Amino acid sequence: MDYDQLKTFLTVNEALNYSRAAEQLNVTQPTVTARIQNIETELDCKLFHKIGRTIMLSKEGENLIKYAEKIVRYMDEAKDSMLLMKKPHLKIGIAPGFSPKIILDLLYIFESNYHLMITIIEGKDSIEVSNMVQNKEIDLAIVRDYNSVPELTVRHIFDDRLVFLVGQEHHLAKKVDISKQDLHGEMMICYIRNTKLWIKIEERLTEVKNLRKIEIGNLELLKSMVKNNSGFSILPLSAIEKEEYDCFYIVQGEELNEIHRKVSALFYPDSPNLQNIELFIDAFINRMTKQ
């Protein structure tokens, strides 16, 4: 038995008709008949019984079905796996804090236009992602801050902005600007506090009295808590989609202006994936101009 024979057997069982099975498989009816007969000869049994114009599985056919389905499925998976190995593959590490929709949009663009397989890895912080590209575990790192490495190319993507984020019904939503004094006794919902960015944010707020803090490691959960007026947060603007603007009150704060907010791409200039790396960076820049 081979793949074509088992696939034909399964198709005949679904169609319950040799002619319809031949149409679905894009072969002639004699080919379908010959494939079924070859299996029957090898197994020394009849797979189908004919009742008038209808065919039905025999007991032997019913027994073969479960094995044929597994074999065909495994062979299809093996074919898909081999095709993926031949497909261009780009591995990208991204620092936390970008809106998932941005990443999904970029994946869609590449799948649609370049037929490129992409693996996206979100690191715990920019340092981890930078180290991954330096160790050649990934092809490209998208970071907010990084350790300078002479052999890596650094390409600026865009300047992000940090903003105070509060729910529409939160009392801080009435503020045109937010100062340290406004934050006394408030609840701050922090996003992954051990990153360089959050350490800088908290350093700027050391003089705030009785500031309560809760750490959330999931961006969407954090935004949900802010929407429900559970506290305020400080996020890069790239973490918030335009469609979400009506759900929040976004406030500029002078305390945030001095914090480094550049987003950059790191990669080896001699990477065999250089063309795809540059395509992805260009797509990222174009996507952020629409943000």
URURQUI-V55723 format. One record per run of one state. SS is the DSSP state (H for helix, E for strand, L for the rest). FROM is the first residue (numbers start at 0). TO is the last residue. If there is no record, write none. Layout:
SS;FROM;TO  SS;FROM;TO
//
This chain:
L;0;1  H;2;14  L;15;16  H;17;24  L;25;27  H;28;42  L;43;46  E;47;50  L;51;52  E;53;56  L;57;57  H;58;85  L;86;87  E;88;93  L;94;98  H;99;112  L;113;115  E;116;121  L;122;124  H;125;133  L;134;138  E;139;142  L;143;150  E;151;158  L;159;160  E;161;166  L;167;169  H;170;173  L;174;179  H;180;182  L;183;185  E;186;190  L;191;194  H;195;203  L;204;210  E;211;215  L;216;217  H;218;226  L;227;230  E;231;235  H;236;238  L;239;240  H;241;246  E;247;250  L;251;252  H;253;255  L;256;260  E;261;267  L;268;272  H;273;288  L;289;290
//
